[in-house]
Amino acid sequence: MENIQRQTDFPCSGCAACAAICPRGAIRLEPDDSGLLTARVNETLCIDCGLCINVCDRFSDEIRGRDLRESPLYAVQSTDAVTIKNCSSGGLAHELAVWTLRRGGKVVGAVYDTQTDRVRHETVCSEAGIAALDGSKYLQSDPQEAFGKAIAEAKRDPSVSFTVFGTPCQIAGLAKACEITKVRGRFILVEIFCHGVPPYGIWENQLERMRKKLKADRFDSVRFRYKKDDWHSYCIRADAGNKTFYGSREREPFWHIYFENVLLGDACMTCRLRKEISSADLRIGDYWGRRYQNRSDGVSAAFALTDTGRAAMEELLRSGAVTALDPSSPEEMLRAQNMAGYANEAAHRRAMELIKNGAPLKKAVRAYRRMEPAKRRLKRAMLRLSYLLPGGVRARLKRARSAGPRV
Ligand SMILES: Cc1cc2nc3c(=O)[nH]c(=O)nc-3n(C[C@H](O)[C@H](O)[C@H](O)COP(=O)(O)OP(=O)(O)OC[C@H]3O[C@@H](n4cnc5c(N)ncnc54)[C@H](O)[C@@H]3O)c2cc1C
């Protein structure tokens, strides 16, 4: 097995486009030493057809697609309060999934597997299956089986259509694979704004904490953005039997490390695909920023990058599945998102090296925190102190100070 990483400067994101398109099944995603999936080629099966290179964005000098800043922006909420509560922002992804199934399509999205404590993409064909897709899972999802099957089915059966949800890297790869196989017209591609995904070791550490607290090896369900207090609070909820664990952004090491933007995947640190240019039909996210900072239920933002994306949004509005709120300009919305690259490359490399060599997570975190500039360390210390304040006071201070969280 060879890692196709050697041929390009950009690290593999594990988008699975190469695996989905390979005519010989010679490519598989496998976990690297940090637990993140990357593409590996079985050279004995490879026939050097070059399709994997054509489909991989790492071999392109520029990212092709449309510009979010020139695309219509929507601010929406599901009209069903329970859906909003169960979803991470305004429940738009859920309503898009319902709409797809009702017009005879299939939905591909990410589910959390409580048996393996990993995330993977699955195809959903009935409304009962949508609940498993609801909610963001802040881990890398394995899309290889689902994407491969969707493309193969679309090639075989001209009547089948799909709506696929994924991170910008997954959707960019899938868009290219669909173009090459001439099935792009039967896919609605929906990407989420993406902060990045951490190595699985960070999640293992969080799982250990939750297992100890709940005195259980397995969980019945795990949610990453349970709206315990409100939309802005990041709260992990894990249930085991009649016990429930709630893990807030203020307390949990998982969230601390995630938001420090150092221990994200190698590909996330230099990702070009989560920026303004996109080949998706829709880019959806939390409508962060001043405009909706006082809302506690959740508002979804959607950029319609293509006519297909726009038609889907208009139909959802017409059917009454979602309500339109008042959107800002694209620039204002994007200002509240983390669109820049991550500047802490040296700290990232050092911490990842430790993780990949099997060092304990604590050691890797200490190592990168020590490498950070004094200003950043001071800022973090003040943030920690602010966690001692009552939640309401902290929220008011935050609203007064800023345009809301950036993830
Ligand atoms: C890793 C990650 C980083 C994110 N970063 C940002 C950000 O920086 N800014 C922002 O505004 N929003 C971000 N989001 C998206 C945000 O959390 C919401 O998903 C989005 O606002 C849509 O909300 P919703 O209520 O419509 O759908 P949700 O209920 O959140 O459903 C989201 C859809 O995304 C899919 N999905 C969930 N987890 C994953 C995953 N791990 N990989 C691929 N697909 C997945 C599901 O299939 C589902 O259909 C991120 C999400 C993830 C998973």
The ligand as an ORCA input file, in Angstrom:
! r2SCAN-3c Opt
* xyz 0 1
  C     -16.770     19.460     11.632
  C     -17.772     20.575     11.468
  C     -17.333     21.887     11.483
  C     -18.253     22.942     11.334
  N     -17.804     24.228     11.313
  C     -18.691     25.241     11.118
  C     -18.251     26.590     11.037
  O     -17.064     26.882     11.151
  N     -19.209     27.563     10.847
  C     -20.543     27.267     10.720
  O     -21.352     28.176     10.556
  N     -20.970     25.988     10.755
  C     -20.076     24.984     10.940
  N     -20.519     23.687     10.954
  C     -21.915     23.422     10.528
  C     -22.938     23.653     11.584
  O     -22.561     23.001     12.770
  C     -24.302     23.121     11.136
  O     -24.187     21.816     10.661
  C     -24.919     23.915     10.039
  O     -25.166     25.199     10.535
  C     -26.226     23.316      9.544
  O     -27.099     23.269     10.610
  P     -28.474     22.527     10.497
  O     -29.218     22.809     11.755
  O     -29.110     22.893      9.212
  O     -28.060     21.026     10.317
  P     -27.465     19.932     11.293
  O     -28.518     19.347     12.108
  O     -26.256     20.443     11.980
  O     -27.027     18.825     10.211
  C     -25.861     18.970      9.509
  C     -25.734     18.063      8.320
  O     -24.322     17.930      8.163
  C     -23.952     16.590      8.086
  N     -22.819     16.346      8.990
  C     -22.839     16.321     10.341
  N     -21.615     16.040     10.808
  C     -20.811     15.876      9.738
  C     -19.448     15.540      9.581
  N     -18.643     15.311     10.618
  N     -18.944     15.453      8.328
  C     -19.738     15.657      7.257
  N     -21.044     15.965      7.343
  C     -21.574     16.082      8.568
  C     -25.133     15.739      8.487
  O     -25.282     14.722      7.541
  C     -26.337     16.690      8.464
  O     -27.114     16.416      7.341
  C     -19.628     22.640     11.145
  C     -20.062     21.312     11.162
  C     -19.146     20.280     11.303
  C     -19.629     18.862     11.273
*
